[in-house]
Amino acid sequence: MAKYITVLCILGGLLLGVLAAFLNSLISRKNAGKDNMVAIMGTNFARMGIDILTLGAAFLLCRRFELPMIATMLSVAVGLTAAGMLFLKRI
């Protein structure tokens, strides 16, 4: 049973990371053509905030429900990174 929980945590973490990366790409796409320094800094701050909130939510879910922490956090980070690069490449 523990193997199935670990696999579900990995898949859920990847899904959460991909969703956050998609939200990051929407923010970046909206502000892609701006030359204003404040807009660029605001975009970067918003993207970093989404990343922090996503990793924090995964951490709190793991702590609350006693799920495998390392597998879940790594899968969220991989989802954020890999999907983020793919989504930003499409902009």
CORTA-V188438 format. One record per run of one state. SS is the DSSP state (2 for helix, 1 for strand, 0 for the rest). FROM is the first residue (numbers start at 1). TO is the last residue. If there is no record, write none. Layout:
ss:SS from:FROM to:TO
ss:SS from:FROM to:TO
//
This chain:
ss:0 from:1 to:1
ss:2 from:2 to:30
ss:0 from:31 to:36
ss:2 from:37 to:65
ss:0 from:66 to:68
ss:2 from:69 to:89
ss:0 from:90 to:91
//
